[in-house]
Amino acid sequence: MKPLQDLNVVVTGALKKMSRSEAYSIIEENGGFPRKKISGKTNLLVVGDTPWKTEKLSFADEHWMINVITENEFYSLVGVQ
């Protein structure tokens, strides 16, 4: 089973190691569904370099069923060095 199998994944903030489109490709390669907008169906929020709380992060804080991980945790999860 792939690490992001059947998960709706949203990325917020700037990523240091790759472009947003590269991250979306990695999400798909690992069985997930990249989404641009956060919703109640979101399973995972990847937070990049953001100097302030974004609307997406605020939404995730209010909806405790959304797991929030850092950019580095995302890379570890999908095996990116």
C-alpha positions in Angstrom: 0.0 0.0 0.0 1.2 3.5 -0.9 1.8 6.0 2.0 -0.9 8.5 0.7 -3.3 5.8 -0.6 -6.8 7.4 -1.1 -6.0 10.5 0.9 -7.0 14.0 -0.2 -3.9 16.1 0.2 -3.6 19.9 0.2 -0.4 21.8 0.2 -0.1 25.3 1.6 2.8 27.7 1.7 6.0 27.7 -0.4 7.9 24.5 -0.6 11.7 24.7 -0.3 12.7 21.6 -2.3 10.2 21.5 -5.1 7.5 23.3 -7.0 3.8 22.8 -6.2 3.3 20.9 -9.5 6.2 18.5 -8.5 4.6 18.0 -5.1 1.2 17.2 -6.7 2.9 14.6 -8.9 4.6 13.0 -5.9 1.2 12.9 -4.1 -0.4 11.1 -7.1 2.6 8.7 -7.4 2.1 7.8 -3.7 -1.6 7.0 -4.1 -3.1 10.4 -3.0 -5.3 13.0 -4.6 -3.8 16.5 -4.7 -6.4 19.2 -4.0 -6.0 22.9 -4.3 -8.7 23.8 -1.8 -9.2 22.6 1.7 -12.5 21.1 2.6 -14.2 18.7 5.0 -13.0 15.9 2.8 -9.3 16.8 3.2 -7.3 14.2 5.0 -3.8 15.8 5.1 -2.5 19.3 5.0 1.2 19.8 4.1 2.5 23.1 5.5 5.4 24.7 3.6 7.4 27.8 4.5 4.7 30.2 5.7 5.5 33.2 7.9 1.8 33.6 9.0 -1.2 31.4 9.5 -2.9 30.8 6.2 -6.6 30.3 5.7 -6.0 26.6 5.0 -4.1 26.1 8.3 -6.9 27.9 10.2 -9.5 25.6 8.6 -7.5 22.6 9.6 -7.2 23.8 13.2 -11.0 24.1 13.4 -11.6 20.6 11.8 -9.6 18.2 14.0 -10.0 15.3 11.5 -7.4 17.0 9.2 -3.8 15.9 9.9 -1.3 18.7 9.5 2.4 17.9 8.7 5.4 19.9 7.8 7.2 19.9 4.5 10.0 17.8 5.9 7.5 15.3 7.4 5.9 15.1 3.9 9.2 14.3 2.3 10.0 11.6 4.9 6.5 10.1 4.3 7.0 9.8 0.6 10.7 9.0 0.6 12.1 12.2 -0.8 15.6 13.0 0.3 
